[in-house]
Amino acid sequence: MDLADVRQVVREINDYIKRGLWFDFEIKQYQDGEISLYGGLSLSYPDVEIKFKDVFFVSLPMMWKTDTKDTILTVLEGEAEREISEKFQVEYLHYIFKFTPEDYPSNFGCLIAAKEISYSILTE
């Protein structure tokens, strides 16, 4: 997966999330280097599943809520990506994804380093 593909998937996920009044997230599962997150208005009936493959590291709470007026998910680039890569000694070809949770400081490290990202809409 190249950076253009990653940017496109992140854009699609953000576009979908922005349709909701709010979005809550939780880590659903981690197995065999893959992490699955569920998100939605209600985690009892999630709207979206986001998967990260070939995960290198994770630094985030098990559950969090977001304000859909903000950009929820970004892929770090430039200086921000370099700083996190050095801090966590991220291996080459891993992208660093950052979630922006509500009620946390703006510099809170809600991060996942992985080689691939995908998503599935669960409610349509």
C-alpha beads as a LAMMPS data file, in Angstrom:
LAMMPS data file: protein, C-alpha beads

124 atoms
123 bonds

1 atom types
1 bond types

-500.0 500.0 xlo xhi
-500.0 500.0 ylo yhi
-500.0 500.0 zlo zhi

Masses

1 110.0

Atoms # bond

1 1 1 0.000 0.000 0.000
2 1 1 1.558 3.294 -1.044
3 1 1 1.050 6.710 0.562
4 1 1 -1.530 7.795 -2.031
5 1 1 -3.638 4.709 -1.228
6 1 1 -3.306 5.348 2.508
7 1 1 -4.362 8.987 2.108
8 1 1 -7.402 7.919 0.058
9 1 1 -8.564 5.371 2.637
10 1 1 -8.068 7.865 5.482
11 1 1 -10.054 10.488 3.529
12 1 1 -12.913 8.018 2.930
13 1 1 -13.003 7.039 6.613
14 1 1 -13.097 10.694 7.703
15 1 1 -15.825 11.498 5.158
16 1 1 -17.952 8.668 6.538
17 1 1 -17.366 9.605 10.182
18 1 1 -18.243 13.268 9.572
19 1 1 -21.808 12.185 8.701
20 1 1 -22.414 11.168 12.340
21 1 1 -23.352 13.433 15.223
22 1 1 -20.488 11.838 17.201
23 1 1 -18.446 8.674 16.975
24 1 1 -17.173 6.393 19.691
25 1 1 -14.327 3.939 19.088
26 1 1 -13.028 0.818 20.769
27 1 1 -10.346 -1.731 20.103
28 1 1 -12.244 -4.822 19.081
29 1 1 -9.397 -7.265 18.519
30 1 1 -5.666 -7.666 18.088
31 1 1 -4.468 -10.885 16.514
32 1 1 -1.645 -11.959 14.213
33 1 1 -0.327 -8.427 13.721
34 1 1 -3.744 -6.990 12.847
35 1 1 -5.807 -4.631 14.975
36 1 1 -9.527 -4.067 14.436
37 1 1 -11.339 -1.009 15.743
38 1 1 -15.107 -0.560 15.843
39 1 1 -16.681 2.860 15.671
40 1 1 -20.150 4.306 15.672
41 1 1 -22.883 6.173 17.457
42 1 1 -23.289 3.092 19.642
43 1 1 -20.571 0.534 20.172
44 1 1 -23.296 -2.059 20.775
45 1 1 -24.152 -1.668 17.067
46 1 1 -20.996 -0.284 15.402
47 1 1 -21.168 1.499 12.063
48 1 1 -17.626 0.956 10.825
49 1 1 -14.717 -1.412 11.314
50 1 1 -11.214 -0.089 10.672
51 1 1 -8.391 -2.593 10.278
52 1 1 -4.672 -1.995 10.479
53 1 1 -2.380 -4.729 9.149
54 1 1 1.260 -5.459 9.950
55 1 1 1.034 -3.384 13.123
56 1 1 4.344 -2.205 14.579
57 1 1 3.054 -0.368 17.663
58 1 1 -0.140 0.961 19.247
59 1 1 -0.507 3.802 21.729
60 1 1 -4.142 4.593 22.470
61 1 1 -6.887 4.015 25.022
62 1 1 -9.118 0.940 24.678
63 1 1 -12.176 3.179 24.121
64 1 1 -12.562 6.849 23.226
65 1 1 -15.071 9.307 21.834
66 1 1 -14.669 11.858 19.078
67 1 1 -16.194 15.106 17.913
68 1 1 -17.129 14.614 14.255
69 1 1 -16.666 18.317 13.523
70 1 1 -12.915 17.660 13.730
71 1 1 -10.743 15.494 11.512
72 1 1 -10.732 12.182 13.353
73 1 1 -7.975 10.251 11.594
74 1 1 -4.764 11.415 9.922
75 1 1 -1.643 9.797 8.551
76 1 1 1.406 11.612 9.880
77 1 1 3.889 13.032 7.421
78 1 1 6.959 15.242 7.526
79 1 1 8.393 16.357 10.857
80 1 1 5.537 14.879 12.930
81 1 1 6.087 11.467 11.328
82 1 1 9.859 11.682 11.775
83 1 1 9.567 12.543 15.480
84 1 1 7.256 9.618 16.249
85 1 1 9.312 7.245 14.095
86 1 1 12.450 8.127 16.034
87 1 1 10.732 7.997 19.425
88 1 1 9.264 4.524 18.842
89 1 1 11.970 3.274 16.434
90 1 1 9.321 2.550 13.803
91 1 1 10.502 0.212 11.078
92 1 1 10.669 1.355 7.462
93 1 1 7.451 1.152 5.383
94 1 1 5.109 1.587 8.363
95 1 1 2.691 4.509 8.281
96 1 1 1.791 6.296 11.495
97 1 1 -1.914 6.934 11.944
98 1 1 -3.235 9.372 14.518
99 1 1 -6.746 9.506 15.939
100 1 1 -7.976 12.734 17.511
101 1 1 -10.046 11.810 20.568
102 1 1 -12.341 14.221 22.348
103 1 1 -11.487 15.281 25.923
104 1 1 -7.746 14.658 25.544
105 1 1 -4.999 17.241 25.005
106 1 1 -4.257 18.051 21.344
107 1 1 -0.791 16.513 21.642
108 1 1 -2.153 13.227 23.046
109 1 1 -0.514 10.305 21.253
110 1 1 -3.440 8.229 20.006
111 1 1 -1.277 6.376 17.468
112 1 1 -1.014 3.212 15.409
113 1 1 1.963 2.350 13.189
114 1 1 1.034 -0.162 10.497
115 1 1 1.736 -1.010 6.869
116 1 1 -1.892 -1.088 5.710
117 1 1 -5.319 0.328 6.563
118 1 1 -8.757 -0.741 5.395
119 1 1 -12.332 -0.315 6.529
120 1 1 -15.789 -1.822 6.206
121 1 1 -19.143 -0.112 6.657
122 1 1 -21.205 -2.394 8.891
123 1 1 -24.608 -0.687 8.812
124 1 1 -25.462 -0.173 5.137

Bonds

1 1 1 2
2 1 2 3
3 1 3 4
4 1 4 5
5 1 5 6
6 1 6 7
7 1 7 8
8 1 8 9
9 1 9 10
10 1 10 11
11 1 11 12
12 1 12 13
13 1 13 14
14 1 14 15
15 1 15 16
16 1 16 17
17 1 17 18
18 1 18 19
19 1 19 20
20 1 20 21
21 1 21 22
22 1 22 23
23 1 23 24
24 1 24 25
25 1 25 26
26 1 26 27
27 1 27 28
28 1 28 29
29 1 29 30
30 1 30 31
31 1 31 32
32 1 32 33
33 1 33 34
34 1 34 35
35 1 35 36
36 1 36 37
37 1 37 38
38 1 38 39
39 1 39 40
40 1 40 41
41 1 41 42
42 1 42 43
43 1 43 44
44 1 44 45
45 1 45 46
46 1 46 47
47 1 47 48
48 1 48 49
49 1 49 50
50 1 50 51
51 1 51 52
52 1 52 53
53 1 53 54
54 1 54 55
55 1 55 56
56 1 56 57
57 1 57 58
58 1 58 59
59 1 59 60
60 1 60 61
61 1 61 62
62 1 62 63
63 1 63 64
64 1 64 65
65 1 65 66
66 1 66 67
67 1 67 68
68 1 68 69
69 1 69 70
70 1 70 71
71 1 71 72
72 1 72 73
73 1 73 74
74 1 74 75
75 1 75 76
76 1 76 77
77 1 77 78
78 1 78 79
79 1 79 80
80 1 80 81
81 1 81 82
82 1 82 83
83 1 83 84
84 1 84 85
85 1 85 86
86 1 86 87
87 1 87 88
88 1 88 89
89 1 89 90
90 1 90 91
91 1 91 92
92 1 92 93
93 1 93 94
94 1 94 95
95 1 95 96
96 1 96 97
97 1 97 98
98 1 98 99
99 1 99 100
100 1 100 101
101 1 101 102
102 1 102 103
103 1 103 104
104 1 104 105
105 1 105 106
106 1 106 107
107 1 107 108
108 1 108 109
109 1 109 110
110 1 110 111
111 1 111 112
112 1 112 113
113 1 113 114
114 1 114 115
115 1 115 116
116 1 116 117
117 1 117 118
118 1 118 119
119 1 119 120
120 1 120 121
121 1 121 122
122 1 122 123
123 1 123 124
